[in-house]
């Protein structure tokens, strides 16, 4: 039979091994080149069946945020890093000049336990802190939601109200306008004046106008980057207004 020494076997397989190693190196090099742009290949906008997310031309969506399904983000709004907005069972509307903090989660249901449509409606100039969870609820104009707060399904935070950081609003609760509530579960803390709410709203609008402009310059829109603003420009409102519902979950939060 045929006998071959170790040297012979090594000489036989060395070219194949070198070729395999070269192929692996080329593969890593091409992968590194493919991931070299400023943004990873994360999809900020994900269609869900016939539901398609939309956002206004001057709204800022962070590169690693996610808009899934029936989501509308209105003029001048800001969705920060790591936030997930899911319009799976129903729609979500983030109103004009509203800030959504980092790592927030918004989700919908088909219907709330009190029988209303399980949408999420956020009004204009609303300040939402980091790590906030919103489930099928409504946040009216000029409201403030503190860091780490949880708003249960069917709940309504009325105009100018504030929910303190770390608080939990149980399902189907109403936080009255121009009041501050906090705790687990929430309890009344103090009144919040209309003047203070209006001043905070003006400050937030100014902040977002400057901040969004600066971010658009920092994150250029070019090449095949998947993070980009909407390309179509429409006269007037960016979105067609849907008819308001008959309950507080739908009052005036439709990007009209």
Secondary structure, DSSP 8 states (H G I E B T S, - for coil): -----HHHHHHHHHHHHHHHHHHHHHHHHHHHHHT-SSS-S--SEE-BTTB--EE-TT-EE-TT-EEEEEEEE-TT-EE-TT-EEEEEEEEEEE-TT-EE-TT-EEE--SB-TTSSB--EEE-SS-EE-TT-EEES-EE-TT-EE-TT-EE-TT-EE-TT-EE-TT-EE-TT-EE-TTEEEETBTTEEEEE--HHHHHHHHHHHHHHHHHHHHHHHHHS---TT-S----S---SS-SS------SSGGGTT-S--
